[in-house]
């Protein structure tokens, strides 16, 4: 995303210290625009984790996202310290699946591979056979070659995969959901489509099934960004968190980007602030350093590598911030 407006004093100070600290700043698509503007890369959780793994040459990484994302970044960054501006920024969806719950399901369904959505804690990932993103879930499940898989934590994503494959997809927790994507209402979406009849509607697969049925396309945030950038259409209705909607509108001022719901905000994502990033650069607070038990690292790297061989992955966008 090209930065066209004048940067604030805090943004300028962050960029100055970023250079002095030789820091890499990564921001999730759902971060506020002021954070996206000073980030080196903006993308989804897995894309940014991979950028962490490519961070050789930097002395530190700042990851503006929720904790499970920063955990992956820390594992892949190896010897480079990873900091998170808001250590208490947790993903409620990730809380539905624990390592203990997965072990219990394995006992009920012996031999069924465990496919975990990337939105899970590092501890839960130690019980996974495969990890997927929203954009690769169908391909990853099919790549297992199994007739039955255990899947979690998002029940809507599991349902989407179930409808797209011949695999028996068993929910690790049928209650698992993203509260942001559950806010989208099919009636509101239909009204917007009537108001903007030429618009292309894109919904995230964490949305409820009736919303997905009403959408023209279903895909990850990376797919949404690529579609808006490459499509000849000039109007889009986007059913995902507002951070991406704001990003797309800023990146494509010649196009009209309409939120499917104007209050679709992830409170946890928004715990990250410019001031929190500045605090890391100024003080290196130890409580903001991401620490993942060493015994988790090898297995999580292995399942991430396994997923990387499966198609369906996007690539992070480079952000040409003022420097």
C-alpha positions in Angstrom: 0.0 0.0 0.0 1.5 3.3 -1.1 1.4 5.9 1.7 0.1 9.2 0.2 -0.9 11.2 3.2 1.3 13.1 5.6 2.6 10.8 8.4 1.9 11.7 12.0 4.7 12.6 14.4 4.4 9.2 16.1 4.6 7.4 12.7 7.7 9.4 11.9 9.3 8.6 15.2 8.5 4.9 14.7 10.2 4.9 11.3 13.2 6.7 12.7 13.7 4.2 15.5 12.9 1.3 13.2 16.0 2.2 11.2 18.1 2.6 14.3 17.0 -0.7 15.7 17.2 -2.5 12.4 13.7 -3.7 13.0 11.2 -5.5 10.7 7.6 -4.4 11.4 4.9 -6.8 10.3 1.2 -6.0 10.4 -1.9 -8.1 9.9 -4.5 -7.1 7.4 -6.9 -6.2 10.2 -4.6 -3.6 11.8 -5.5 0.1 11.6 -4.3 2.1 8.6 -1.8 4.1 10.7 0.0 0.8 11.6 -0.2 -0.6 8.1 1.4 2.6 6.8 4.6 2.1 8.8 4.8 -1.7 8.4 7.3 -3.3 6.1 4.8 -6.0 5.1 1.1 -6.4 5.5 -0.6 -9.7 5.1 -2.5 -12.6 6.7 -1.1 -14.5 9.7 0.8 -17.2 7.8 2.2 -14.9 5.2 3.6 -12.7 7.9 5.0 -15.7 9.8 6.8 -16.7 6.7 8.2 -13.2 6.4 9.5 -13.7 9.9 11.3 -16.7 8.7 12.9 -14.6 6.0 14.0 -12.0 8.5 17.7 -12.7 8.4 19.6 -9.5 8.6 17.2 -7.8 11.1 18.0 -7.4 14.8 14.3 -7.6 15.9 10.8 -8.2 14.6 7.7 -6.4 15.7 4.5 -8.3 15.0 1.2 -6.3 15.0 -1.4 -9.0 15.3 -2.8 -11.4 17.9 -0.7 -13.7 20.1 -1.0 -16.9 18.1 0.3 -15.2 15.1 3.3 -13.7 16.9 4.0 -17.2 18.3 4.3 -18.6 14.8 6.6 -15.7 13.9 8.8 -16.3 16.9 9.2 -20.0 16.0 10.1 -19.3 12.4 12.3 -16.4 13.2 14.5 -18.6 15.3 17.2 -16.4 16.8 15.6 -13.1 16.0 13.6 -11.7 18.9 9.9 -11.1 18.2 7.9 -8.5 20.0 4.1 -8.0 20.1 2.7 -4.5 20.9 -0.2 -5.9 22.8 0.7 -9.2 24.6 -2.9 -9.6 25.8 -4.3 -9.5 22.2 -5.8 -13.0 22.1 -7.9 -14.6 19.4 -11.2 -15.9 20.9 -11.6 -18.4 18.1 -8.2 -20.0 19.1 -9.5 -20.5 22.6 -12.0 -23.2 21.4 -9.4 -25.8 20.8 -6.7 -26.9 23.3 -4.1 -29.6 23.1 -6.0 -31.6 25.7 -9.2 -31.4 23.7 -7.4 -32.6 20.6 -5.9 -35.5 22.4 -9.4 -36.5 23.6 -10.8 -36.4 20.1 -7.8 -38.5 18.9 -8.9 -41.2 21.3 -12.4 -41.2 19.9 -11.2 -41.2 16.2 -7.9 -43.1 16.2 -6.0 -42.7 13.0 -7.9 -39.6 11.8 -5.4 -36.8 11.0 -5.7 -33.5 12.8 -6.0 -30.5 10.5 -5.8 -27.3 12.5 -6.8 -23.9 11.3 -3.8 -21.5 11.7 -5.9 -19.6 14.3 -4.8 -21.8 17.2 -2.3 -21.5 20.0 1.2 -22.9 19.7 0.4 -25.6 22.3 -2.6 -26.8 20.2 -0.5 -26.9 17.1 1.8 -29.4 18.7 -1.0 -31.9 18.3 -1.6 -31.1 14.6 -0.7 -33.3 11.7 -1.5 -30.4 9.3 -2.1 -26.7 9.6 -4.2 -24.7 7.1 -5.3 -21.2 6.4 -8.7 -20.2 5.3 -7.4 -20.0 1.7 -5.8 -23.5 1.8 -8.2 -25.4 4.0 -9.9 -27.3 1.2 -6.6 -28.2 -0.5 -4.9 -29.2 2.8 -7.8 -31.5 3.8 -7.7 -33.2 0.4 -3.9 -33.5 0.5 -4.2 -35.6 3.7 -5.5 -38.5 1.6 -7.8 -39.5 4.5 -11.5 -40.3 4.4 -12.0 -38.7 7.8 -10.2 -35.7 9.4 -10.5 -33.9 12.7 -10.8 -30.2 12.1 -10.9 -27.1 14.3 -11.4 -24.6 15.7 -13.7 -22.8 13.2 -17.0 -24.7 12.6 -18.0 -22.5 9.6 -14.7 -23.1 7.9 -15.1 -26.9 8.7 -18.6 -26.7 7.1 -17.2 -25.0 4.0 -14.5 -27.7 3.6 -17.1 -30.4 4.2 -19.2 -29.0 1.3 -16.2 -28.7 -1.0 -14.7 -32.2 -0.5 -15.8 -35.8 -0.1 -13.9 -36.0 3.2 -15.8 -36.6 6.5 -14.8 -33.5 8.5 -15.4 -33.8 12.2 -15.4 -30.7 14.3 -13.0 -30.7 17.3 -15.5 -28.3 18.9 -18.8 -27.5 17.2 -19.0 -24.2 19.0 -15.9 -22.8 17.5 -16.4 -19.5 15.6 -15.0 -16.0 15.0 -17.3 -13.5 16.6 -16.5 -10.9 14.0 -17.4 -13.0 11.0 -20.6 -14.2 12.8 -21.9 -10.6 12.7 -22.5 -10.6 9.0 -26.2 -11.0 8.1 -27.4 -12.4 4.9 -30.4 -10.1 4.7 -28.1 -7.0 5.0 -25.8 -8.5 2.3 -28.8 -9.0 -0.1 -29.9 -5.4 0.5 -26.3 -4.2 -0.3 -26.3 -6.3 -3.5 -29.6 -4.7 -4.6 -28.2 -1.2 -3.9 -25.0 -2.0 -5.8 -26.1 -4.5 -8.5 -22.7 -4.3 -10.3 -20.7 -5.0 -7.2 -18.7 -8.2 -6.6 -19.4 -9.7 -3.2 -16.5 -11.5 -1.4 -17.0 -13.3 1.9 -14.5 -14.8 4.3 -15.1 -18.6 4.9 -15.5 -17.9 8.6 -18.9 -16.3 7.8 -22.1 -18.3 8.3 -23.1 -20.6 5.4 -26.0 -18.5 4.2 -23.7 -15.5 3.9 -21.3 -17.6 1.9 -24.1 -18.9 -0.3 -25.1 -15.3 -1.1 -21.6 -14.2 -1.9 -20.1 -14.2 -5.5 -16.8 -15.3 -4.2 -15.5 -16.9 -1.0 -11.8 -16.5 0.0 -9.1 -15.5 2.5 -8.1 -11.9 3.0 -5.2 -12.4 0.7 -7.5 -13.6 -2.0 -9.7 -10.6 -1.4 -6.8 -8.2 -1.8 -5.6 -9.9 -5.0 -9.1 -9.9 -6.5 -9.7 -6.2 -5.9 -6.3 -5.4 -7.3 -6.6 -7.5 -10.4 -10.3 -7.4 -11.2 -11.7 -5.1 -14.0 -14.7 -4.4 -11.7 -14.8 -1.2 -9.7 -17.2 -2.0 -6.9 -16.8 -4.6 -4.2 -18.7 -5.6 -1.1 -16.4 -7.2 1.4 -17.5 -9.4 4.3 -14.6 -9.4 6.7 -13.0 -7.3 9.3 -12.9 -3.5 8.6 -9.1 -3.3 8.7 -9.0 -5.0 5.3 -11.8 -2.9 3.9 -9.9 0.3 4.9 -6.7 -1.1 3.5 -8.3 -1.9 0.1 -10.0 1.5 -0.2 -6.7 3.3 0.6 -4.8 1.1 -1.9 -7.5 1.5 -4.6 -9.0 5.0 -4.4 -10.4 4.7 -7.9 -12.6 1.7 -6.8 -15.5 1.6 -4.3 -15.0 -0.8 -1.4 -18.1 -1.4 0.7 -18.1 -3.1 4.1 -20.8 -5.8 4.4 -21.2 -4.6 8.0 -19.7 -1.3 9.2 -19.1 -2.5 12.8 -17.2 -5.7 11.9 -14.2 -4.9 14.2 -11.9 -7.3 16.0 -11.4 -5.7 19.3 -8.4 -7.9 20.0 -6.6 -6.9 16.8 -7.2 -3.2 17.7 -5.3 -3.6 21.0 -2.2 -3.0 18.9 -1.4 0.7 18.6 1.3 2.9 17.2 2.2 3.9 20.7 2.6 0.2 21.6 5.0 -0.2 18.7 6.9 2.9 19.7 7.2 1.6 23.3 8.9 -1.5 22.0 11.4 0.5 19.9 12.2 2.9 22.7 12.3 0.5 25.7 12.4 -3.2 24.5 10.0 -4.1 27.3 10.6 -7.8 28.3 6.9 -8.4 28.8 6.3 -7.8 25.1 8.8 -10.3 24.0 7.1 -13.4 22.5 8.4 -16.7 24.1 7.3 -20.1 22.9 8.5 -23.2 24.7 11.5 -24.7 22.8 9.9 -28.2 22.8 7.1 -26.9 20.6 9.3 -25.5 17.8 10.4 -28.6 15.8 6.9 -30.1 15.4 5.3 -26.8 14.5 8.0 -26.0 11.9 7.4 -29.5 10.5 3.6 -29.1 10.0 4.1 -25.6 8.6 6.5 -27.0 6.1 4.0 -29.7 5.2 1.4 -27.1 4.5 3.7 -25.0 2.4 3.8 -27.8 -0.2 0.0 -27.5 -0.7 -1.4 -24.9 -3.1 -3.8 -22.2 -2.0 -1.4 -19.8 -0.4 -1.2 -16.1 -1.2 1.8 -13.9 -0.8 2.3 -10.9 1.5 2.1 -7.4 0.0 5.1 -5.3 0.4 4.3 -1.9 1.8 6.4 1.0 0.6 6.3 3.1 3.7 8.0 6.5 4.0 11.6 6.0 5.0 
